[in-house]
Amino acid sequence: MLAEGIGADRVGAGVAEAIPLPDASVDGVTVGDAFLRADGGWTALREIRVTTSQPARPERIVDHIGSMSWTAAMPGVERVQALSRMRAIIDAGDTPAELPIHVVIGLSEVA
């Protein structure tokens, strides 16, 4: 994993400092759970998890982070600075040939 190549603590601290996570990730509440709780009338959320591997290149990692809605919504200068800091953190380490990609699909139905 990327974190093993450049140090998990450094990656975590660098991500948190460079690009703060959106409020929906606070206290371990997923976006899906937040919507289901707010609306009511839905069954418990069931999750399907799929993991695959993708080729890893530093520029792809930065592009991926930059494409996330909460990063893309940052003011222009702030976004460029945050992604530059992220790129510096990634460039300071060794990137493996592949990284795991985790996808989670949430399913619910009307109760």
C-alpha positions as CSV (number, residue, x, y, z in Angstrom):
1,M,0.0,0.0,0.0
2,L,1.0,3.6,-0.5
3,A,0.9,4.2,3.2
4,E,3.5,1.5,3.8
5,G,5.8,3.0,1.2
6,I,5.9,6.4,2.7
7,G,4.8,5.8,6.3
8,A,1.2,5.6,7.4
9,D,1.5,8.3,10.0
10,R,3.0,10.7,7.5
11,V,0.3,10.0,4.9
12,G,-2.5,10.4,7.4
13,A,-1.2,13.5,8.9
14,G,-0.4,14.9,5.5
15,V,-3.8,14.2,4.1
16,A,-5.5,15.7,7.1
17,E,-3.4,18.8,7.0
18,A,-3.5,19.2,3.2
19,I,-7.1,18.4,2.6
20,P,-9.5,18.4,5.5
21,L,-12.2,15.7,5.3
22,P,-15.8,16.8,4.8
23,D,-18.1,16.8,7.9
24,A,-20.0,13.7,6.7
25,S,-17.0,11.6,7.7
26,V,-17.0,12.8,11.3
27,D,-17.8,10.3,14.1
28,G,-17.8,7.4,11.7
29,V,-21.3,8.2,10.3
30,T,-21.4,7.3,6.6
31,V,-23.3,9.5,4.2
32,G,-25.7,6.6,3.5
33,D,-26.5,6.3,7.2
34,A,-27.0,10.0,7.6
35,F,-29.5,10.0,4.7
36,L,-31.4,7.0,6.1
37,R,-31.6,8.4,9.6
38,A,-32.7,11.8,8.4
39,D,-35.5,10.4,6.2
40,G,-36.7,7.4,8.2
41,G,-38.9,4.7,6.7
42,W,-36.0,2.8,5.3
43,T,-34.5,-0.6,6.2
44,A,-31.0,-0.9,7.7
45,L,-28.3,-0.1,5.2
46,R,-26.6,-3.2,3.7
47,E,-23.2,-2.8,2.2
48,I,-21.5,-4.7,-0.6
49,R,-17.7,-4.2,-0.7
50,V,-15.5,-4.9,-3.7
51,T,-11.8,-4.6,-3.8
52,T,-9.6,-4.6,-6.9
53,S,-6.2,-3.4,-7.8
54,Q,-5.3,-0.5,-10.2
55,P,-1.9,0.7,-11.5
56,A,-0.5,3.3,-9.2
57,R,1.2,6.5,-10.4
58,P,1.6,9.5,-8.2
59,E,-0.1,11.8,-10.7
60,R,-3.1,9.5,-10.8
61,I,-3.4,9.5,-7.0
62,V,-3.4,13.3,-6.9
63,D,-5.9,13.5,-9.8
64,H,-8.2,11.1,-8.0
65,I,-8.1,13.1,-4.8
66,G,-8.6,16.3,-6.9
67,S,-11.7,14.8,-8.5
68,M,-13.5,14.2,-5.3
69,S,-16.4,16.6,-4.9
70,W,-15.3,18.1,-1.6
71,T,-11.8,18.7,-3.0
72,A,-13.1,20.0,-6.4
73,A,-15.4,22.4,-4.5
74,M,-12.5,24.1,-2.7
75,P,-11.7,27.7,-3.8
76,G,-9.2,27.6,-6.6
77,V,-6.1,28.8,-4.9
78,E,-6.8,26.7,-1.8
79,R,-7.4,23.6,-3.9
80,V,-4.2,24.1,-5.9
81,Q,-2.2,24.5,-2.7
82,A,-3.7,21.5,-1.0
83,L,-3.1,19.3,-4.0
84,S,0.5,20.6,-4.3
85,R,1.1,19.6,-0.6
86,M,-0.4,16.2,-1.3
87,R,1.8,15.7,-4.3
88,A,4.9,16.6,-2.3
89,I,4.0,14.1,0.4
90,I,3.5,11.3,-2.2
91,D,6.6,12.2,-4.1
92,A,8.7,12.0,-0.9
93,G,8.0,8.2,-0.7
94,D,7.9,5.2,-2.9
95,T,4.7,4.4,-4.8
96,P,4.0,0.7,-5.4
97,A,3.1,-0.6,-8.8
98,E,-0.5,-1.2,-7.8
99,L,-2.9,0.0,-5.1
100,P,-6.0,-1.6,-3.9
101,I,-9.3,0.2,-4.8
102,H,-12.2,-0.3,-2.4
103,V,-15.7,0.3,-3.5
104,V,-18.7,0.2,-1.1
105,I,-22.3,0.1,-2.4
106,G,-25.0,0.8,0.1
107,L,-28.5,-0.8,-0.4
108,S,-31.7,-0.1,1.4
109,E,-35.4,-0.3,0.7
110,V,-38.6,1.3,1.9
111,A,-39.6,-0.3,5.2
